[in-house]
Amino acid sequence: MTGPTAPAPPAGPVARVLSGIAAWPPSLHRRLAAFLDVASRPLMARRWRVADRNLEACFPGDDVEARAARLAVHRRSLWRAVFELLRAWFAPSSALQGDADIEGLDDLRAAEAAGEGVLLLTGHLMHTELATRFLAEALDAPVGGVVRRYDRHPRLERLLDGARRARLGPTVGKFDTRGMVRHLRAGGRLVYSADQDFCRGHVFVPFFGVPAATFGGIPQLLRAGRARLRFLSMARGPDGRYRVRVRPTGLEAHLDDPEAFARGYMALLEDAVREAPDQYLWVHRRFKTRPPGEGRFYR
């Protein structure tokens, strides 16, 4: 975010080190990601088991060999995404110029001109923070985000929240519904990855054919925030360039039916994941909560 009201980026030795790493060329990030993939496998064994179970359920046509290959590509993508997070939060604008093709900017500008907030619904695609940065840079205006707060680690929280606010836009805690409503009513843009298992307020709808506990409160948030709804997705291509898409969802017709809305939301997200399956956060226990009568999903 480069507008005149942007807060100053975090200062201090840690911020300087992270800013330096973020400015390294993507080719170096790619090589480091390959090294970390090999070096960290024993430490990440539990997470890789979760990812393997998710891939087994979501791509049932894969045999064991094909699934192992899919997991290997995902591991490298996940470590590369760590550096993409640093780029989103700490890289100078000059290091990001020309790296993304963006669809839907005119739509966001029209909402701003009309004084309407926009809820940018997305999911745990691994580049969501970087996509938000690209939008903020292209609009030269803040793009807020719903985030997890690290209250048990105040120094980490200050560092990350300061970087987000300086480079992307305002942040709202994932349980701060009132804060989300205020932001949207004020005409702000808010990125929300709502494909989480909140263990409350959920409905079960298919995601890759598997019943997934999905937050059912988005329609209520849209009404309270008086906001437009758009879907945000992003994928890294083989050439290293990113494609960021902001597009209508067609879900406004289901605001009175949380289950139908959640079903449509998961269908949109699934389509986005299928464009680049390795770039979704498969290490997340998406199917932890099961419908009544079903046993444990993760072994």
Buried (B, 14 or more C-beta within 10 A) or exposed (E): BEEEEBBEBBEEEEBEEBBEBBBBEBEEBBEBBBEBBEEBEEEBEEBBBBBBBBBBBBBEEBEEEEBEEBBEEBBBBBBBBBBBBBBBBBBEEEBBEEBBEBEBEEBBEEBBEEEBBBBBBBBBBBBBBBBBBBBBBBBEBBBBBBBEBBEEEEEEBEBBBBBBBBBBBBBBBBEBBEBBBBBBBEBBBBBBBBBBBBEEEBBBBBBBEBBBBBBBBBBBBBEBBEBBBBBBBBBBEEEEEBBBBBEEBEBEEBBEBBEBBBBBBBBBBBEBBEBBBBBBBBBBBBBBBBEEEEEEBEE
